[in-house]
């Protein structure tokens, strides 16, 4: 038997809920329920409680609804909505489930999904999540920016730095979808002047740079060969410097998907050959990996595990 054994909790793993223990318990109950082909009303109650317990932490509420929608399958969200038509959590889970199905190629009436979002918004007016999902439907349909602008104003009035909303906007405005590189720059420039360093949307700029990096790699040729130069540009280097300095500090990032943003930072530092800083950030993740961005290079858990083992070592279990 080895003299020192790494704790099980520090082994690299993929958990959709990240470090949200209550959410993880609900997700596992939900998946077990449907794997047995049974609908357990106690599971529905647990799902409802987990969503409601997020309170007015809108960022965590969105994180919980998104994870549960991915675990719920197609039938349960509709059943819960039928049983609880005035429950905004049930409406949001149903809407998010439909977005997931649409993204997988299923024929979904996105106009109906928008109606669901409007119903949820009427039941809980302070919540930005219905408007965020509304934005996601516009993004899927490649709707013009005139449709996006009023929805974006609704979101910003409720939660100015909502992570999920900003990621949806980033996708919509990208040159791969409805926008352009200049529109992405406008979005980032508008954030830099006002956004707190520890806001839930703090990882947006690094995410945008990673998308640029991947776009160059996919293009091939000279673009792929020079993809690493992206991290030496002043804006990207400054974003990396700032994140590497602040984010690994205990408790600095405290939003629901902070570990996902730490994964983004670790990957970006590796791509920019800043290995010592990447090691620090990898240790901060405590072995919790996210599918993106590691999936850009292959199997995400294998890629994360490779770098975690090489650079974080056993320091994570000390």
Legacy VTK file of the C-alpha trace (Angstrom):
# vtk DataFile Version 3.0
C-alpha trace
ASCII
DATASET POLYDATA
POINTS 318 float
0.000 0.000 0.000
1.427 3.432 -0.891
2.453 5.582 2.027
0.380 8.515 0.729
-2.912 8.197 -1.106
-4.698 11.014 -2.848
-8.142 11.668 -1.426
-10.978 10.506 -3.638
-12.422 14.013 -3.672
-9.308 15.411 -5.377
-9.352 12.973 -8.311
-10.254 14.691 -11.587
-13.961 14.393 -12.293
-16.763 15.987 -14.301
-19.731 17.186 -12.261
-22.369 19.337 -14.000
-23.313 20.938 -10.686
-19.665 21.854 -9.969
-19.410 22.433 -6.193
-23.140 22.962 -5.549
-23.828 20.000 -3.239
-27.603 20.463 -2.999
-27.854 20.681 -6.779
-25.763 17.538 -7.182
-28.056 15.587 -4.874
-31.125 16.699 -6.851
-29.466 15.907 -10.179
-28.557 12.375 -9.124
-32.050 11.714 -7.753
-33.531 13.008 -10.979
-31.322 10.826 -13.180
-31.993 7.738 -11.045
-35.724 8.363 -11.192
-35.793 8.380 -14.969
-33.313 5.551 -15.428
-35.863 3.361 -13.604
-38.682 4.638 -15.775
-40.574 5.972 -12.764
-41.843 9.406 -11.795
-41.339 10.038 -8.096
-43.270 13.038 -6.771
-40.698 13.440 -4.007
-38.082 14.030 -6.696
-40.221 16.776 -8.217
-40.499 18.346 -4.782
-36.719 18.158 -4.368
-36.171 19.827 -7.752
-38.628 22.576 -6.867
-36.923 23.193 -3.518
-33.448 23.371 -5.047
-34.597 25.993 -7.541
-36.521 27.998 -4.942
-33.681 27.826 -2.395
-31.494 29.884 -4.727
-33.691 32.808 -3.698
-32.752 36.042 -5.438
-29.284 34.805 -6.342
-30.328 34.892 -9.979
-26.984 33.624 -11.213
-27.238 30.485 -9.044
-30.895 30.040 -9.938
-29.994 29.976 -13.638
-27.134 27.546 -12.978
-29.439 25.192 -11.090
-32.228 25.298 -13.668
-29.755 24.653 -16.494
-28.162 21.634 -14.805
-31.533 20.160 -13.848
-32.937 20.699 -17.340
-30.028 18.735 -18.810
-30.679 15.889 -16.345
-34.475 15.852 -16.563
-34.940 14.400 -20.028
-37.858 15.386 -22.211
-40.945 14.223 -20.314
-40.516 15.391 -16.723
-40.403 19.166 -17.370
-43.690 18.962 -19.252
-45.306 16.858 -16.521
-44.177 19.261 -13.798
-45.471 22.220 -15.792
-48.861 20.551 -16.234
-49.062 19.858 -12.496
-47.792 23.310 -11.463
-48.708 25.801 -14.211
-48.185 28.789 -11.895
-44.756 27.728 -10.653
-42.076 29.865 -12.359
-39.476 27.171 -11.666
-41.552 24.603 -13.537
-41.967 26.983 -16.481
-38.243 27.771 -16.600
-37.264 24.093 -16.445
-39.664 23.370 -19.307
-38.345 26.256 -21.408
-34.709 25.331 -20.802
-35.439 21.685 -21.588
-36.948 22.739 -24.917
-33.851 24.779 -25.725
-31.654 21.753 -25.045
-33.832 19.574 -27.274
-33.804 22.185 -30.048
-30.015 22.321 -29.827
-29.953 18.557 -30.308
-32.021 18.804 -33.471
-35.518 18.065 -32.159
-38.361 20.059 -33.773
-39.339 22.601 -31.115
-41.778 25.503 -31.412
-39.488 28.256 -30.153
-42.307 30.791 -30.353
-44.077 28.637 -27.774
-40.888 28.575 -25.704
-40.880 32.373 -25.723
-44.477 32.366 -24.501
-43.390 30.118 -21.632
-40.611 32.581 -20.796
-43.081 35.462 -20.747
-45.380 33.537 -18.403
-42.459 32.877 -16.043
-41.442 36.536 -16.204
-44.945 37.565 -15.198
-44.926 35.230 -12.192
-41.516 36.376 -10.896
-40.815 39.787 -12.450
-37.434 40.324 -10.765
-35.888 37.169 -12.251
-33.723 37.757 -15.361
-33.688 34.033 -16.246
-36.872 34.060 -18.392
-35.425 36.903 -20.446
-32.104 35.074 -20.744
-33.873 32.018 -22.156
-35.904 34.290 -24.437
-32.574 35.667 -25.723
-31.388 32.088 -26.303
-34.377 31.394 -28.572
-33.579 34.496 -30.620
-30.007 33.302 -30.924
-31.130 29.878 -32.150
-33.319 31.433 -34.807
-30.652 33.962 -35.845
-33.118 36.784 -35.265
-32.036 40.363 -36.097
-30.490 42.597 -33.464
-33.598 44.776 -33.281
-35.285 41.778 -31.612
-32.392 41.317 -29.205
-32.040 44.892 -27.924
-35.257 45.153 -25.844
-34.650 41.713 -24.305
-31.091 42.684 -23.384
-32.436 45.791 -21.643
-34.805 43.627 -19.580
-31.904 41.422 -18.473
-29.555 44.282 -17.606
-32.266 46.023 -15.576
-32.599 42.932 -13.369
-29.085 41.499 -13.103
-26.404 43.567 -14.877
-23.672 40.909 -14.781
-25.616 37.669 -15.161
-23.214 35.019 -16.430
-25.591 32.945 -18.551
-27.080 36.013 -20.205
-23.651 37.340 -21.167
-22.589 33.975 -22.572
-25.748 33.890 -24.692
-25.040 37.426 -25.894
-21.444 36.506 -26.686
-22.639 33.621 -28.848
-25.265 35.735 -30.583
-22.805 38.547 -31.373
-20.000 36.265 -32.582
-19.006 36.231 -36.276
-20.009 32.552 -36.334
-23.630 33.470 -35.613
-25.403 36.829 -35.919
-22.601 39.316 -35.356
-18.987 40.206 -36.004
-15.649 40.638 -34.279
-16.307 44.365 -33.918
-19.590 43.706 -32.091
-17.772 41.397 -29.682
-15.236 44.146 -29.024
-18.069 46.603 -28.367
-19.576 44.187 -25.827
-16.253 43.686 -24.049
-15.375 47.386 -24.081
-18.710 48.183 -22.466
-18.052 45.656 -19.704
-14.475 46.608 -18.864
-15.349 50.064 -17.594
-18.106 49.073 -15.169
-17.991 45.381 -14.274
-16.612 44.386 -10.841
-13.618 42.052 -11.027
-15.520 39.324 -9.178
-18.804 39.590 -11.110
-20.454 36.373 -12.364
-19.663 37.486 -15.930
-15.961 38.003 -15.119
-14.914 35.139 -17.388
-16.559 36.524 -20.516
-13.489 38.220 -21.956
-11.274 35.144 -21.571
-14.058 33.064 -23.117
-14.137 35.429 -26.088
-10.355 35.159 -26.522
-10.579 31.364 -26.358
-13.190 31.407 -29.109
-10.821 33.542 -31.210
-8.014 31.090 -30.523
-10.133 28.113 -31.551
-11.413 29.922 -34.643
-7.810 30.435 -35.749
-6.956 26.771 -35.104
-9.950 25.544 -37.105
-9.149 27.897 -39.993
-5.827 26.101 -40.413
-2.765 27.236 -42.328
-0.982 30.346 -41.111
-3.911 31.243 -38.863
-3.500 27.999 -36.940
0.264 28.386 -36.712
-0.088 31.872 -35.248
-3.035 31.094 -32.945
-0.798 31.348 -29.886
-0.060 34.971 -30.735
-3.593 35.837 -29.625
-2.453 35.578 -25.999
0.331 38.100 -26.568
-2.029 40.804 -27.762
-2.325 43.589 -25.162
-6.025 43.044 -24.409
-5.715 39.260 -24.060
-2.487 39.492 -22.032
-4.069 42.030 -19.679
-7.149 39.854 -19.194
-4.934 36.860 -18.415
-2.727 38.862 -16.046
-5.714 40.171 -14.113
-7.494 36.820 -13.881
-4.340 34.920 -12.912
-3.653 37.444 -10.166
-7.116 37.585 -8.585
-9.164 34.500 -9.390
-7.173 31.794 -7.553
-7.442 33.700 -4.256
-9.752 31.792 -1.868
-13.296 33.112 -2.116
-12.514 35.789 -4.705
-14.870 34.260 -7.250
-18.058 33.303 -5.475
-20.654 32.915 -8.236
-22.286 29.569 -9.005
-20.068 28.660 -11.960
-16.794 30.019 -10.554
-15.141 26.622 -11.078
-16.116 26.706 -14.742
-14.356 30.045 -15.132
-11.286 28.687 -13.344
-11.220 25.879 -15.918
-11.303 28.500 -18.677
-8.433 30.373 -17.039
-6.324 27.224 -16.569
-6.804 26.234 -20.208
-5.961 29.737 -21.457
-2.810 29.862 -19.327
-1.700 26.510 -20.729
-2.312 27.706 -24.288
-0.260 30.815 -23.573
2.570 28.709 -22.081
2.230 30.223 -18.595
2.657 26.868 -16.892
3.410 27.950 -13.324
0.264 30.075 -13.178
-1.745 27.294 -14.838
-0.580 24.908 -12.104
-1.843 27.280 -9.413
-5.241 27.568 -11.065
-5.510 23.818 -11.672
-4.933 23.221 -7.975
-7.649 25.760 -7.198
-10.166 23.654 -9.157
-9.568 20.735 -6.726
-9.898 18.393 -9.690
-13.339 19.545 -10.866
-13.299 19.685 -14.658
-15.775 21.160 -17.109
-16.508 19.838 -20.608
-15.588 23.155 -22.242
-12.916 24.226 -23.061
-11.071 20.910 -22.595
-13.276 19.263 -25.240
-11.587 21.471 -27.843
-8.575 19.137 -27.644
-10.322 15.772 -27.258
-12.000 13.937 -24.401
-12.429 16.677 -21.753
-11.817 14.571 -18.659
-8.770 12.906 -20.222
-7.286 16.266 -21.242
-7.984 17.885 -17.880
-6.635 14.842 -16.013
-3.450 14.918 -18.073
-2.655 18.523 -17.174
-3.944 18.241 -13.615
-1.685 15.264 -12.997
1.287 16.879 -14.674
1.108 20.342 -13.127
-1.147 20.205 -10.065
0.255 16.923 -8.808
-0.539 15.830 -5.292
-0.465 19.400 -3.978
-4.263 19.468 -4.295
-4.610 16.842 -1.592
-2.283 18.338 0.986
LINES 1 319
318 0 1 2 3 4 5 6 7 8 9 10 11 12 13 14 15 16 17 18 19 20 21 22 23 24 25 26 27 28 29 30 31 32 33 34 35 36 37 38 39 40 41 42 43 44 45 46 47 48 49 50 51 52 53 54 55 56 57 58 59 60 61 62 63 64 65 66 67 68 69 70 71 72 73 74 75 76 77 78 79 80 81 82 83 84 85 86 87 88 89 90 91 92 93 94 95 96 97 98 99 100 101 102 103 104 105 106 107 108 109 110 111 112 113 114 115 116 117 118 119 120 121 122 123 124 125 126 127 128 129 130 131 132 133 134 135 136 137 138 139 140 141 142 143 144 145 146 147 148 149 150 151 152 153 154 155 156 157 158 159 160 161 162 163 164 165 166 167 168 169 170 171 172 173 174 175 176 177 178 179 180 181 182 183 184 185 186 187 188 189 190 191 192 193 194 195 196 197 198 199 200 201 202 203 204 205 206 207 208 209 210 211 212 213 214 215 216 217 218 219 220 221 222 223 224 225 226 227 228 229 230 231 232 233 234 235 236 237 238 239 240 241 242 243 244 245 246 247 248 249 250 251 252 253 254 255 256 257 258 259 260 261 262 263 264 265 266 267 268 269 270 271 272 273 274 275 276 277 278 279 280 281 282 283 284 285 286 287 288 289 290 291 292 293 294 295 296 297 298 299 300 301 302 303 304 305 306 307 308 309 310 311 312 313 314 315 316 317
